[in-house]
Every structure is written in C-alpha cells, then in structure tokens.
Amino acid sequence: MVQGPEYHLLFKVQWHIRPHQNPLNLLKIRKRVGDKNRV
C-alpha cells in the first residue's frame, strides 16, 4: 500500500476523478484515512 504524501495524493486524485460514481469506495478510503490519522 502507498503511504505518506503519495497516499494522500492518490486519495485526492481518486476523489476528484469520480467522487459521485464510487460512494462505497470513497467510504472505504475515508475510513482507511481516518484509521491512519488515529494511529
């Protein structure tokens, strides 16, 4: 898995590519980011 700033870049890119077409994917990614932020 990608970590660090690259991970956030991928997250932003995916979010901007199709934010309304993949709500489930967005939720999964948001949960992952939240977990990483907690740790």
N, C-alpha and C positions, 0 to 999 in steps of 0.2 A: 504493500500500500504506500501511496505517496504521503509524505509528512512534511511539516514546516510550511514555509510560504508557498511552495509549489502546490501543496494540498489545497490551500486556500484559493490559489489561482484557478485550479481545476474546478473547485466548488463554484467560484464566481462565474467561470466560463459556462459550466453546465447550467447554472441558474439562469443565465442570460440567454442561452441557446433556446431552451424550451421550458419555461417555468410553469406554464399552464398545461402543457401536454403530459408532464410526468409528475403529478402531485405526490404519488406514492414514493417515487424516487427521491423527490425533494424532502419528504418527511423523513425518509431513511437517512439521507445525507445530513439533514439538520440534526437528527438525533445523534449521529456519529460526531458531528462537530461539537454538539453540546457535551457529550461524554468526554471528548478530548479536552474541552475547556475546563470541565470539572477536575480532571486529573491534572 
